[in-house]
Amino acid sequence: MQFKMLQLTEIIYIACKGNVVFAGTPATFVRLAGCNLACDFCNTDYSLKFLMSGEDVVARVREMCADCP
């Protein structure tokens, strides 16, 4: 399967996720770039930082979070 290039803002690892059912679970988040909503309350920069193929994103997530379920 061939993946297209993804526009990314960041890939981050968080040791303990804090949301309800998954509280205390390690997690990796892939934040895509290009949100077009421009909400007044948003404090996140969604500008394009880098491009990666889908395969590279999966490999990076596996590398960053080998212990994530």
PDB file of N, H, CA, C and O in Angstrom:
ATOM      1  N   MET A   1       0.837  -1.178   0.000  1.00  0.00           N
ATOM      2  CA  MET A   1       0.000   0.000   0.000  1.00  0.00           C
ATOM      3  C   MET A   1       0.883   1.242   0.000  1.00  0.00           C
ATOM      4  O   MET A   1       1.846   1.319   0.763  1.00  0.00           O
ATOM      5  N   GLN A   2       0.565   2.201  -0.839  1.00  0.00           N
ATOM      6  H   GLN A   2      -0.218   2.138  -1.459  1.00  0.00           H
ATOM      7  CA  GLN A   2       1.324   3.444  -0.955  1.00  0.00           C
ATOM      8  C   GLN A   2       0.599   4.557  -0.212  1.00  0.00           C
ATOM      9  O   GLN A   2      -0.575   4.818  -0.476  1.00  0.00           O
ATOM     10  N   PHE A   3       1.286   5.211   0.710  1.00  0.00           N
ATOM     11  H   PHE A   3       2.240   4.999   0.925  1.00  0.00           H
ATOM     12  CA  PHE A   3       0.717   6.332   1.445  1.00  0.00           C
ATOM     13  C   PHE A   3       1.152   7.641   0.790  1.00  0.00           C
ATOM     14  O   PHE A   3       2.245   7.727   0.230  1.00  0.00           O
ATOM     15  N   LYS A   4       0.306   8.643   0.860  1.00  0.00           N
ATOM     16  H   LYS A   4      -0.582   8.572   1.315  1.00  0.00           H
ATOM     17  CA  LYS A   4       0.672   9.973   0.398  1.00  0.00           C
ATOM     18  C   LYS A   4       1.430  10.690   1.510  1.00  0.00           C
ATOM     19  O   LYS A   4       1.461  10.232   2.652  1.00  0.00           O
ATOM     20  N   MET A   5       2.036  11.813   1.162  1.00  0.00           N
ATOM     21  H   MET A   5       2.011  12.185   0.234  1.00  0.00           H
ATOM     22  CA  MET A   5       2.738  12.620   2.154  1.00  0.00           C
ATOM     23  C   MET A   5       1.715  13.328   3.037  1.00  0.00           C
ATOM     24  O   MET A   5       0.708  13.843   2.550  1.00  0.00           O
ATOM     25  N   LEU A   6       1.987  13.347   4.338  1.00  0.00           N
ATOM     26  H   LEU A   6       2.805  12.929   4.733  1.00  0.00           H
ATOM     27  CA  LEU A   6       1.119  14.008   5.295  1.00  0.00           C
ATOM     28  C   LEU A   6       1.756  15.314   5.738  1.00  0.00           C
ATOM     29  O   LEU A   6       2.971  15.390   5.918  1.00  0.00           O
ATOM     30  N   GLN A   7       0.941  16.333   5.914  1.00  0.00           N
ATOM     31  H   GLN A   7      -0.046  16.272   5.768  1.00  0.00           H
ATOM     32  CA  GLN A   7       1.402  17.615   6.429  1.00  0.00           C
ATOM     33  C   GLN A   7       1.283  17.560   7.944  1.00  0.00           C
ATOM     34  O   GLN A   7       0.186  17.393   8.477  1.00  0.00           O
ATOM     35  N   LEU A   8       2.407  17.700   8.641  1.00  0.00           N
ATOM     36  H   LEU A   8       3.298  17.836   8.208  1.00  0.00           H
ATOM     37  CA  LEU A   8       2.427  17.536  10.086  1.00  0.00           C
ATOM     38  C   LEU A   8       2.889  18.790  10.811  1.00  0.00           C
ATOM     39  O   LEU A   8       3.686  19.577  10.300  1.00  0.00           O
ATOM     40  N   THR A   9       2.363  18.949  12.017  1.00  0.00           N
ATOM     41  H   THR A   9       1.715  18.311  12.433  1.00  0.00           H
ATOM     42  CA  THR A   9       2.820  19.991  12.920  1.00  0.00           C
ATOM     43  C   THR A   9       3.768  19.395  13.943  1.00  0.00           C
ATOM     44  O   THR A   9       4.807  19.980  14.250  1.00  0.00           O
ATOM     45  N   GLU A  10       3.407  18.211  14.482  1.00  0.00           N
ATOM     46  H   GLU A  10       2.563  17.735  14.233  1.00  0.00           H
ATOM     47  CA  GLU A  10       4.272  17.562  15.464  1.00  0.00           C
ATOM     48  C   GLU A  10       3.869  16.114  15.687  1.00  0.00           C
ATOM     49  O   GLU A  10       2.744  15.707  15.397  1.00  0.00           O
ATOM     50  N   ILE A  11       4.808  15.359  16.202  1.00  0.00           N
ATOM     51  H   ILE A  11       5.722  15.689  16.437  1.00  0.00           H
ATOM     52  CA  ILE A  11       4.555  14.014  16.728  1.00  0.00           C
ATOM     53  C   ILE A  11       5.126  14.048  18.135  1.00  0.00           C
ATOM     54  O   ILE A  11       6.323  14.269  18.317  1.00  0.00           O
ATOM     55  N   ILE A  12       4.275  13.831  19.132  1.00  0.00           N
ATOM     56  H   ILE A  12       3.302  13.652  18.985  1.00  0.00           H
ATOM     57  CA  ILE A  12       4.732  13.930  20.511  1.00  0.00           C
ATOM     58  C   ILE A  12       4.389  12.675  21.298  1.00  0.00           C
ATOM     59  O   ILE A  12       3.357  12.041  21.075  1.00  0.00           O
ATOM     60  N   TYR A  13       5.268  12.335  22.214  1.00  0.00           N
ATOM     61  H   TYR A  13       6.106  12.850  22.395  1.00  0.00           H
ATOM     62  CA  TYR A  13       5.074  11.198  23.117  1.00  0.00           C
ATOM     63  C   TYR A  13       4.718  11.740  24.491  1.00  0.00           C
ATOM     64  O   TYR A  13       5.390  12.632  25.009  1.00  0.00           O
ATOM     65  N   ILE A  14       3.663  11.200  25.075  1.00  0.00           N
ATOM     66  H   ILE A  14       3.118  10.475  24.654  1.00  0.00           H
ATOM     67  CA  ILE A  14       3.266  11.562  26.435  1.00  0.00           C
ATOM     68  C   ILE A  14       3.258  10.282  27.264  1.00  0.00           C
ATOM     69  O   ILE A  14       2.562   9.322  26.936  1.00  0.00           O
ATOM     70  N   ALA A  15       4.037  10.281  28.337  1.00  0.00           N
ATOM     71  H   ALA A  15       4.603  11.062  28.603  1.00  0.00           H
ATOM     72  CA  ALA A  15       4.201   9.076  29.147  1.00  0.00           C
ATOM     73  C   ALA A  15       2.898   8.609  29.780  1.00  0.00           C
ATOM     74  O   ALA A  15       2.642   7.406  29.843  1.00  0.00           O
ATOM     75  N   CYS A  16       2.081   9.528  30.245  1.00  0.00           N
ATOM     76  H   CYS A  16       2.290  10.505  30.194  1.00  0.00           H
ATOM     77  CA  CYS A  16       0.817   9.147  30.879  1.00  0.00           C
ATOM     78  C   CYS A  16      -0.312  10.009  30.357  1.00  0.00           C
ATOM     79  O   CYS A  16      -0.423  11.187  30.698  1.00  0.00           O
ATOM     80  N   LYS A  17      -1.139   9.417  29.535  1.00  0.00           N
ATOM     81  H   LYS A  17      -1.049   8.461  29.258  1.00  0.00           H
ATOM     82  CA  LYS A  17      -2.298  10.124  29.002  1.00  0.00           C
ATOM     83  C   LYS A  17      -3.299  10.312  30.126  1.00  0.00           C
ATOM     84  O   LYS A  17      -3.420   9.441  30.988  1.00  0.00           O
ATOM     85  N   GLY A  18      -4.010  11.409  30.143  1.00  0.00           N
ATOM     86  H   GLY A  18      -3.912  12.116  29.443  1.00  0.00           H
ATOM     87  CA  GLY A  18      -4.872  11.698  31.268  1.00  0.00           C
ATOM     88  C   GLY A  18      -6.358  11.638  31.006  1.00  0.00           C
ATOM     89  O   GLY A  18      -7.124  12.167  31.812  1.00  0.00           O
ATOM     90  N   ASN A  19      -6.808  11.032  29.940  1.00  0.00           N
ATOM     91  H   ASN A  19      -6.187  10.602  29.286  1.00  0.00           H
ATOM     92  CA  ASN A  19      -8.234  11.034  29.614  1.00  0.00           C
ATOM     93  C   ASN A  19      -8.940   9.760  30.063  1.00  0.00           C
ATOM     94  O   ASN A  19      -8.534   8.658  29.695  1.00  0.00           O
ATOM     95  N   VAL A  20      -9.952   9.905  30.823  1.00  0.00           N
ATOM     96  H   VAL A  20     -10.282  10.800  31.122  1.00  0.00           H
ATOM     97  CA  VAL A  20     -10.914   8.920  31.307  1.00  0.00           C
ATOM     98  C   VAL A  20     -10.424   7.471  31.269  1.00  0.00           C
ATOM     99  O   VAL A  20      -9.636   7.069  32.125  1.00  0.00           O
ATOM    100  N   VAL A  21     -10.866   6.700  30.312  1.00  0.00           N
ATOM    101  H   VAL A  21     -11.505   7.027  29.616  1.00  0.00           H
ATOM    102  CA  VAL A  21     -10.575   5.261  30.249  1.00  0.00           C
ATOM    103  C   VAL A  21      -9.084   4.982  30.092  1.00  0.00           C
ATOM    104  O   VAL A  21      -8.582   3.982  30.605  1.00  0.00           O
ATOM    105  N   PHE A  22      -8.377   5.858  29.387  1.00  0.00           N
ATOM    106  H   PHE A  22      -8.785   6.671  28.970  1.00  0.00           H
ATOM    107  CA  PHE A  22      -6.963   5.637  29.108  1.00  0.00           C
ATOM    108  C   PHE A  22      -6.038   6.356  30.087  1.00  0.00           C
ATOM    109  O   PHE A  22      -4.851   6.507  29.799  1.00  0.00           O
ATOM    110  N   ALA A  23      -6.538   6.797  31.218  1.00  0.00           N
ATOM    111  H   ALA A  23      -7.503   6.675  31.453  1.00  0.00           H
ATOM    112  CA  ALA A  23      -5.721   7.510  32.207  1.00  0.00           C
ATOM    113  C   ALA A  23      -4.525   6.653  32.613  1.00  0.00           C
ATOM    114  O   ALA A  23      -4.679   5.483  32.963  1.00  0.00           O
ATOM    115  N   GLY A  24      -3.346   7.240  32.564  1.00  0.00           N
ATOM    116  H   GLY A  24      -3.221   8.191  32.279  1.00  0.00           H
ATOM    117  CA  GLY A  24      -2.125   6.537  32.936  1.00  0.00           C
ATOM    118  C   GLY A  24      -1.507   5.714  31.826  1.00  0.00           C
ATOM    119  O   GLY A  24      -0.478   5.072  32.035  1.00  0.00           O
ATOM    120  N   THR A  25      -2.111   5.718  30.653  1.00  0.00           N
ATOM    121  H   THR A  25      -2.947   6.239  30.483  1.00  0.00           H
ATOM    122  CA  THR A  25      -1.617   4.925  29.519  1.00  0.00           C
ATOM    123  C   THR A  25      -0.646   5.764  28.687  1.00  0.00           C
ATOM    124  O   THR A  25      -0.952   6.914  28.374  1.00  0.00           O
ATOM    125  N   PRO A  26       0.524   5.213  28.320  1.00  0.00           N
ATOM    126  CA  PRO A  26       1.429   5.949  27.440  1.00  0.00           C
ATOM    127  C   PRO A  26       0.781   6.133  26.063  1.00  0.00           C
ATOM    128  O   PRO A  26       0.053   5.259  25.591  1.00  0.00           O
ATOM    129  N   ALA A  27       1.048   7.265  25.431  1.00  0.00           N
ATOM    130  H   ALA A  27       1.639   7.975  25.814  1.00  0.00           H
ATOM    131  CA  ALA A  27       0.429   7.549  24.140  1.00  0.00           C
ATOM    132  C   ALA A  27       1.334   8.423  23.281  1.00  0.00           C
ATOM    133  O   ALA A  27       2.151   9.186  23.796  1.00  0.00           O
ATOM    134  N   THR A  28       1.180   8.302  21.994  1.00  0.00           N
ATOM    135  H   THR A  28       0.515   7.682  21.576  1.00  0.00           H
ATOM    136  CA  THR A  28       1.855   9.159  21.039  1.00  0.00           C
ATOM    137  C   THR A  28       0.785   9.843  20.204  1.00  0.00           C
ATOM    138  O   THR A  28      -0.145   9.196  19.724  1.00  0.00           O
ATOM    139  N   PHE A  29       0.920  11.161  20.032  1.00  0.00           N
ATOM    140  H   PHE A  29       1.676  11.687  20.422  1.00  0.00           H
ATOM    141  CA  PHE A  29      -0.048  11.936  19.275  1.00  0.00           C
ATOM    142  C   PHE A  29       0.586  12.451  17.994  1.00  0.00           C
ATOM    143  O   PHE A  29       1.709  12.955  18.001  1.00  0.00           O
ATOM    144  N   VAL A  30      -0.145  12.321  16.896  1.00  0.00           N
ATOM    145  H   VAL A  30      -1.057  11.912  16.890  1.00  0.00           H
ATOM    146  CA  VAL A  30       0.283  12.841  15.607  1.00  0.00           C
ATOM    147  C   VAL A  30      -0.642  14.011  15.290  1.00  0.00           C
ATOM    148  O   VAL A  30      -1.832  13.815  15.044  1.00  0.00           O
ATOM    149  N   ARG A  31      -0.101  15.221  15.294  1.00  0.00           N
ATOM    150  H   ARG A  31       0.866  15.381  15.493  1.00  0.00           H
ATOM    151  CA  ARG A  31      -0.909  16.412  15.028  1.00  0.00           C
ATOM    152  C   ARG A  31      -0.693  16.833  13.583  1.00  0.00           C
ATOM    153  O   ARG A  31       0.403  17.225  13.183  1.00  0.00           O
ATOM    154  N   LEU A  32      -1.771  16.740  12.812  1.00  0.00           N
ATOM    155  H   LEU A  32      -2.662  16.422  13.137  1.00  0.00           H
ATOM    156  CA  LEU A  32      -1.722  17.131  11.411  1.00  0.00           C
ATOM    157  C   LEU A  32      -1.796  18.652  11.287  1.00  0.00           C
ATOM    158  O   LEU A  32      -2.396  19.323  12.127  1.00  0.00           O
ATOM    159  N   ALA A  33      -1.191  19.178  10.252  1.00  0.00           N
ATOM    160  H   ALA A  33      -0.704  18.633   9.570  1.00  0.00           H
ATOM    161  CA  ALA A  33      -1.202  20.622  10.002  1.00  0.00           C
ATOM    162  C   ALA A  33      -2.410  20.989   9.150  1.00  0.00           C
ATOM    163  O   ALA A  33      -3.032  20.138   8.514  1.00  0.00           O
ATOM    164  N   GLY A  34      -2.719  22.274   9.157  1.00  0.00           N
ATOM    165  H   GLY A  34      -2.214  22.965   9.673  1.00  0.00           H
ATOM    166  CA  GLY A  34      -3.694  22.776   8.210  1.00  0.00           C
ATOM    167  C   GLY A  34      -5.111  22.935   8.700  1.00  0.00           C
ATOM    168  O   GLY A  34      -6.032  22.941   7.884  1.00  0.00           O
ATOM    169  N   CYS A  35      -5.332  23.064   9.996  1.00  0.00           N
ATOM    170  H   CYS A  35      -4.584  23.059  10.659  1.00  0.00           H
ATOM    171  CA  CYS A  35      -6.683  23.323  10.478  1.00  0.00           C
ATOM    172  C   CYS A  35      -7.151  24.658   9.900  1.00  0.00           C
ATOM    173  O   CYS A  35      -6.434  25.656   9.966  1.00  0.00           O
ATOM    174  N   ASN A  36      -8.349  24.668   9.339  1.00  0.00           N
ATOM    175  H   ASN A  36      -8.932  23.857   9.285  1.00  0.00           H
ATOM    176  CA  ASN A  36      -8.850  25.891   8.714  1.00  0.00           C
ATOM    177  C   ASN A  36      -9.933  26.588   9.538  1.00  0.00           C
ATOM    178  O   ASN A  36     -10.568  27.521   9.046  1.00  0.00           O
ATOM    179  N   LEU A  37     -10.153  26.155  10.780  1.00  0.00           N
ATOM    180  H   LEU A  37      -9.637  25.398  11.179  1.00  0.00           H
ATOM    181  CA  LEU A  37     -11.241  26.703  11.571  1.00  0.00           C
ATOM    182  C   LEU A  37     -10.898  28.035  12.228  1.00  0.00           C
ATOM    183  O   LEU A  37     -11.774  28.889  12.367  1.00  0.00           O
ATOM    184  N   ALA A  38      -9.653  28.234  12.634  1.00  0.00           N
ATOM    185  H   ALA A  38      -8.941  27.540  12.521  1.00  0.00           H
ATOM    186  CA  ALA A  38      -9.190  29.473  13.269  1.00  0.00           C
ATOM    187  C   ALA A  38     -10.078  29.892  14.439  1.00  0.00           C
ATOM    188  O   ALA A  38     -10.515  31.041  14.508  1.00  0.00           O
ATOM    189  N   CYS A  39     -10.343  28.963  15.354  1.00  0.00           N
ATOM    190  H   CYS A  39      -9.988  28.030  15.297  1.00  0.00           H
ATOM    191  CA  CYS A  39     -11.177  29.249  16.524  1.00  0.00           C
ATOM    192  C   CYS A  39     -10.479  30.277  17.419  1.00  0.00           C
ATOM    193  O   CYS A  39      -9.262  30.225  17.597  1.00  0.00           O
ATOM    194  N   ASP A  40     -11.244  31.199  17.972  1.00  0.00           N
ATOM    195  H   ASP A  40     -12.232  31.241  17.828  1.00  0.00           H
ATOM    196  CA  ASP A  40     -10.689  32.248  18.830  1.00  0.00           C
ATOM    197  C   ASP A  40     -10.000  31.687  20.069  1.00  0.00           C
ATOM    198  O   ASP A  40      -9.018  32.259  20.543  1.00  0.00           O
ATOM    199  N   PHE A  41     -10.502  30.578  20.597  1.00  0.00           N
ATOM    200  H   PHE A  41     -11.300  30.113  20.213  1.00  0.00           H
ATOM    201  CA  PHE A  41      -9.980  30.020  21.840  1.00  0.00           C
ATOM    202  C   PHE A  41      -8.777  29.101  21.639  1.00  0.00           C
ATOM    203  O   PHE A  41      -8.146  28.705  22.619  1.00  0.00           O
ATOM    204  N   CYS A  42      -8.448  28.755  20.412  1.00  0.00           N
ATOM    205  H   CYS A  42      -8.960  29.076  19.615  1.00  0.00           H
ATOM    206  CA  CYS A  42      -7.373  27.798  20.138  1.00  0.00           C
ATOM    207  C   CYS A  42      -6.007  28.440  20.383  1.00  0.00           C
ATOM    208  O   CYS A  42      -5.729  29.546  19.919  1.00  0.00           O
ATOM    209  N   ASN A  43      -5.160  27.715  21.125  1.00  0.00           N
ATOM    210  H   ASN A  43      -5.386  26.817  21.502  1.00  0.00           H
ATOM    211  CA  ASN A  43      -3.808  28.226  21.383  1.00  0.00           C
ATOM    212  C   ASN A  43      -2.756  27.353  20.717  1.00  0.00           C
ATOM    213  O   ASN A  43      -1.575  27.436  21.054  1.00  0.00           O
ATOM    214  N   THR A  44      -3.171  26.528  19.788  1.00  0.00           N
ATOM    215  H   THR A  44      -4.131  26.461  19.514  1.00  0.00           H
ATOM    216  CA  THR A  44      -2.265  25.603  19.120  1.00  0.00           C
ATOM    217  C   THR A  44      -1.891  26.122  17.744  1.00  0.00           C
ATOM    218  O   THR A  44      -2.750  26.581  16.991  1.00  0.00           O
ATOM    219  N   ASP A  45      -0.631  26.051  17.423  1.00  0.00           N
ATOM    220  H   ASP A  45       0.067  25.678  18.035  1.00  0.00           H
ATOM    221  CA  ASP A  45      -0.142  26.442  16.114  1.00  0.00           C
ATOM    222  C   ASP A  45      -0.274  25.249  15.173  1.00  0.00           C
ATOM    223  O   ASP A  45       0.441  24.258  15.322  1.00  0.00           O
ATOM    224  N   TYR A  46      -1.164  25.338  14.227  1.00  0.00           N
ATOM    225  H   TYR A  46      -1.744  26.143  14.106  1.00  0.00           H
ATOM    226  CA  TYR A  46      -1.373  24.241  13.289  1.00  0.00           C
ATOM    227  C   TYR A  46      -0.654  24.453  11.967  1.00  0.00           C
ATOM    228  O   TYR A  46      -1.017  23.841  10.963  1.00  0.00           O
ATOM    229  N   SER A  47       0.357  25.310  11.951  1.00  0.00           N
ATOM    230  H   SER A  47       0.652  25.807  12.767  1.00  0.00           H
ATOM    231  CA  SER A  47       1.060  25.562  10.714  1.00  0.00           C
ATOM    232  C   SER A  47       1.952  24.378  10.348  1.00  0.00           C
ATOM    233  O   SER A  47       2.409  23.630  11.212  1.00  0.00           O
ATOM    234  N   LEU A  48       2.179  24.232   9.081  1.00  0.00           N
ATOM    235  H   LEU A  48       1.808  24.839   8.378  1.00  0.00           H
ATOM    236  CA  LEU A  48       2.989  23.140   8.545  1.00  0.00           C
ATOM    237  C   LEU A  48       4.428  23.253   9.033  1.00  0.00           C
ATOM    238  O   LEU A  48       5.067  24.290   8.862  1.00  0.00           O
ATOM    239  N   LYS A  49       4.937  22.177   9.645  1.00  0.00           N
ATOM    240  H   LYS A  49       4.417  21.334   9.784  1.00  0.00           H
ATOM    241  CA  LYS A  49       6.330  22.148  10.110  1.00  0.00           C
ATOM    242  C   LYS A  49       7.170  21.192   9.270  1.00  0.00           C
ATOM    243  O   LYS A  49       8.338  21.463   8.993  1.00  0.00           O
ATOM    244  N   PHE A  50       6.560  20.053   8.858  1.00  0.00           N
ATOM    245  H   PHE A  50       5.611  19.832   9.083  1.00  0.00           H
ATOM    246  CA  PHE A  50       7.303  19.089   8.050  1.00  0.00           C
ATOM    247  C   PHE A  50       6.350  18.128   7.348  1.00  0.00           C
ATOM    248  O   PHE A  50       5.173  18.036   7.698  1.00  0.00           O
ATOM    249  N   LEU A  51       6.873  17.417   6.357  1.00  0.00           N
ATOM    250  H   LEU A  51       7.829  17.492   6.074  1.00  0.00           H
ATOM    251  CA  LEU A  51       6.127  16.406   5.614  1.00  0.00           C
ATOM    252  C   LEU A  51       6.715  15.040   5.906  1.00  0.00           C
ATOM    253  O   LEU A  51       7.930  14.895   6.039  1.00  0.00           O
ATOM    254  N   MET A  52       5.855  14.039   6.005  1.00  0.00           N
ATOM    255  H   MET A  52       4.868  14.157   5.897  1.00  0.00           H
ATOM    256  CA  MET A  52       6.309  12.649   6.178  1.00  0.00           C
ATOM    257  C   MET A  52       5.334  11.736   5.449  1.00  0.00           C
ATOM    258  O   MET A  52       4.146  12.038   5.337  1.00  0.00           O
ATOM    259  N   SER A  53       5.845  10.629   4.962  1.00  0.00           N
ATOM    260  H   SER A  53       6.810  10.383   5.054  1.00  0.00           H
ATOM    261  CA  SER A  53       4.949   9.631   4.381  1.00  0.00           C
ATOM    262  C   SER A  53       4.221   8.901   5.514  1.00  0.00           C
ATOM    263  O   SER A  53       4.679   8.905   6.656  1.00  0.00           O
ATOM    264  N   GLY A  54       3.120   8.294   5.200  1.00  0.00           N
ATOM    265  H   GLY A  54       2.747   8.290   4.272  1.00  0.00           H
ATOM    266  CA  GLY A  54       2.377   7.524   6.188  1.00  0.00           C
ATOM    267  C   GLY A  54       3.225   6.433   6.815  1.00  0.00           C
ATOM    268  O   GLY A  54       3.160   6.203   8.023  1.00  0.00           O
ATOM    269  N   GLU A  55       4.026   5.758   5.989  1.00  0.00           N
ATOM    270  H   GLU A  55       4.079   5.945   5.008  1.00  0.00           H
ATOM    271  CA  GLU A  55       4.904   4.703   6.499  1.00  0.00           C
ATOM    272  C   GLU A  55       5.897   5.262   7.508  1.00  0.00           C
ATOM    273  O   GLU A  55       6.163   4.640   8.537  1.00  0.00           O
ATOM    274  N   ASP A  56       6.452   6.451   7.209  1.00  0.00           N
ATOM    275  H   ASP A  56       6.236   6.956   6.373  1.00  0.00           H
ATOM    276  CA  ASP A  56       7.416   7.069   8.120  1.00  0.00           C
ATOM    277  C   ASP A  56       6.764   7.501   9.426  1.00  0.00           C
ATOM    278  O   ASP A  56       7.379   7.406  10.488  1.00  0.00           O
ATOM    279  N   VAL A  57       5.520   7.978   9.357  1.00  0.00           N
ATOM    280  H   VAL A  57       5.020   8.055   8.495  1.00  0.00           H
ATOM    281  CA  VAL A  57       4.794   8.358  10.574  1.00  0.00           C
ATOM    282  C   VAL A  57       4.592   7.135  11.458  1.00  0.00           C
ATOM    283  O   VAL A  57       4.844   7.188  12.662  1.00  0.00           O
ATOM    284  N   VAL A  58       4.138   6.036  10.867  1.00  0.00           N
ATOM    285  H   VAL A  58       3.933   5.993   9.889  1.00  0.00           H
ATOM    286  CA  VAL A  58       3.922   4.795  11.630  1.00  0.00           C
ATOM    287  C   VAL A  58       5.225   4.323  12.250  1.00  0.00           C
ATOM    288  O   VAL A  58       5.246   3.942  13.420  1.00  0.00           O
ATOM    289  N   ALA A  59       6.305   4.341  11.494  1.00  0.00           N
ATOM    290  H   ALA A  59       6.288   4.651  10.543  1.00  0.00           H
ATOM    291  CA  ALA A  59       7.609   3.915  12.015  1.00  0.00           C
ATOM    292  C   ALA A  59       8.054   4.809  13.170  1.00  0.00           C
ATOM    293  O   ALA A  59       8.577   4.317  14.170  1.00  0.00           O
ATOM    294  N   ARG A  60       7.848   6.121  13.037  1.00  0.00           N
ATOM    295  H   ARG A  60       7.423   6.520  12.224  1.00  0.00           H
ATOM    296  CA  ARG A  60       8.249   7.056  14.105  1.00  0.00           C
ATOM    297  C   ARG A  60       7.427   6.851  15.359  1.00  0.00           C
ATOM    298  O   ARG A  60       7.968   6.900  16.463  1.00  0.00           O
ATOM    299  N   VAL A  61       6.128   6.622  15.214  1.00  0.00           N
ATOM    300  H   VAL A  61       5.689   6.582  14.317  1.00  0.00           H
ATOM    301  CA  VAL A  61       5.263   6.360  16.360  1.00  0.00           C
ATOM    302  C   VAL A  61       5.692   5.083  17.058  1.00  0.00           C
ATOM    303  O   VAL A  61       5.773   5.048  18.286  1.00  0.00           O
ATOM    304  N   ARG A  62       5.965   4.041  16.304  1.00  0.00           N
ATOM    305  H   ARG A  62       5.900   4.069  15.306  1.00  0.00           H
ATOM    306  CA  ARG A  62       6.420   2.775  16.906  1.00  0.00           C
ATOM    307  C   ARG A  62       7.757   2.958  17.634  1.00  0.00           C
ATOM    308  O   ARG A  62       7.981   2.365  18.689  1.00  0.00           O
ATOM    309  N   GLU A  63       8.622   3.767  17.075  1.00  0.00           N
ATOM    310  H   GLU A  63       8.439   4.249  16.218  1.00  0.00           H
ATOM    311  CA  GLU A  63       9.921   4.041  17.681  1.00  0.00           C
ATOM    312  C   GLU A  63       9.761   4.840  18.982  1.00  0.00           C
ATOM    313  O   GLU A  63      10.418   4.550  19.981  1.00  0.00           O
ATOM    314  N   MET A  64       8.891   5.838  18.956  1.00  0.00           N
ATOM    315  H   MET A  64       8.357   6.074  18.144  1.00  0.00           H
ATOM    316  CA  MET A  64       8.709   6.707  20.131  1.00  0.00           C
ATOM    317  C   MET A  64       7.958   6.025  21.258  1.00  0.00           C
ATOM    318  O   MET A  64       8.186   6.324  22.430  1.00  0.00           O
ATOM    319  N   CYS A  65       7.076   5.122  20.916  1.00  0.00           N
ATOM    320  H   CYS A  65       6.891   4.879  19.964  1.00  0.00           H
ATOM    321  CA  CYS A  65       6.169   4.561  21.907  1.00  0.00           C
ATOM    322  C   CYS A  65       6.084   3.053  21.793  1.00  0.00           C
ATOM    323  O   CYS A  65       5.009   2.493  21.575  1.00  0.00           O
ATOM    324  N   ALA A  66       7.214   2.408  21.940  1.00  0.00           N
ATOM    325  H   ALA A  66       8.087   2.863  22.117  1.00  0.00           H
ATOM    326  CA  ALA A  66       7.241   0.952  21.835  1.00  0.00           C
ATOM    327  C   ALA A  66       6.371   0.273  22.878  1.00  0.00           C
ATOM    328  O   ALA A  66       5.894  -0.840  22.658  1.00  0.00           O
ATOM    329  N   ASP A  67       6.157   0.941  24.029  1.00  0.00           N
ATOM    330  H   ASP A  67       6.544   1.845  24.207  1.00  0.00           H
ATOM    331  CA  ASP A  67       5.358   0.342  25.109  1.00  0.00           C
ATOM    332  C   ASP A  67       3.879   0.735  25.064  1.00  0.00           C
ATOM    333  O   ASP A  67       3.119   0.359  25.957  1.00  0.00           O
ATOM    334  N   CYS A  68       3.459   1.483  24.044  1.00  0.00           N
ATOM    335  H   CYS A  68       4.076   1.789  23.319  1.00  0.00           H
ATOM    336  CA  CYS A  68       2.042   1.858  23.925  1.00  0.00           C
ATOM    337  C   CYS A  68       1.228   0.667  23.412  1.00  0.00           C
ATOM    338  O   CYS A  68       1.664  -0.042  22.505  1.00  0.00           O
ATOM    339  N   PRO A  69       0.054   0.453  23.993  1.00  0.00           N
ATOM    340  CA  PRO A  69      -0.795  -0.645  23.494  1.00  0.00           C
ATOM    341  C   PRO A  69      -1.388  -0.329  22.122  1.00  0.00           C
ATOM    342  O   PRO A  69      -2.122  -1.145  21.565  1.00  0.00           O
TER     343      PRO A  69
END
